[in-house]
Amino acid sequence: LTYASETWTTNEHNAGTRIEGYSELALSAFRSFPLKSNLIETAFTIQNIFNENYCIIAHYPMPGRNWKISITYKF
């Protein structure tokens, strides 16, 4: 879980430069598989599970729900 309170785009804290706070939830699952003397590691991550709209920088929205799969081979 990532949470950030409201912030401003300038040091002056004018009403038009305020960015609302946000919270974003991610979930990951990992698994390792031995393969002879080597190892295969897999991971699956879902970010922004609730598909919330938010900005970290004014007028640049962050992506909605997204996912990532990774496979690592260690020898």
C-alpha positions in Angstrom: 0.0 0.0 0.0 1.3 3.4 -1.0 -0.2 6.5 0.5 0.6 10.2 -0.1 -1.2 13.2 1.4 -2.0 16.3 -0.6 0.9 18.3 -2.0 1.4 21.4 -4.0 3.2 22.0 -7.3 4.9 25.2 -6.1 6.2 26.6 -2.8 3.4 29.2 -2.6 0.5 26.7 -1.7 -2.1 28.5 -3.9 -5.4 26.8 -4.3 -4.8 26.1 -8.0 -1.5 24.4 -7.4 -2.8 21.7 -5.0 -2.7 18.0 -5.9 -5.0 15.7 -4.0 -3.6 12.9 -1.9 -3.9 9.3 -3.1 -3.5 5.7 -2.1 -2.5 2.9 -4.4 -2.6 -0.9 -3.6 -0.4 -3.5 -5.2 -0.2 -7.3 -4.8 2.7 -9.6 -5.8 3.1 -13.4 -5.8 6.5 -15.1 -6.2 7.6 -18.7 -6.8 10.9 -20.4 -7.3 11.5 -23.7 -9.2 14.7 -25.7 -8.8 16.0 -27.0 -12.2 19.0 -29.3 -11.6 21.7 -27.0 -10.2 19.9 -23.9 -11.4 16.9 -21.9 -10.3 13.9 -20.3 -12.1 12.1 -17.5 -10.2 8.8 -16.2 -11.3 6.8 -13.2 -10.1 3.4 -11.7 -10.9 2.4 -8.2 -9.7 -0.8 -6.2 -10.1 -0.5 -2.5 -9.4 -3.3 0.0 -8.7 -5.7 -2.9 -8.0 -8.7 -0.6 -7.6 -7.9 1.4 -10.8 -7.8 4.7 -9.0 -7.1 8.0 -10.9 -4.3 10.0 -9.4 -1.4 12.3 -10.2 2.0 12.6 -8.7 2.9 15.5 -11.0 0.1 18.0 -11.9 -1.7 17.2 -15.2 0.3 13.9 -15.7 -2.1 11.1 -14.6 -0.6 7.8 -13.5 -1.5 4.5 -15.2 -4.6 2.7 -14.1 -4.6 -1.0 -13.1 -1.6 -2.8 -14.7 0.3 -6.0 -14.3 3.8 -7.3 -14.7 5.2 -10.9 -15.1 8.9 -11.6 -14.7 10.9 -14.8 -15.1 14.5 -15.0 -13.9 16.9 -17.8 -14.6 19.8 -18.2 -12.2 22.7 -20.4 -13.1 
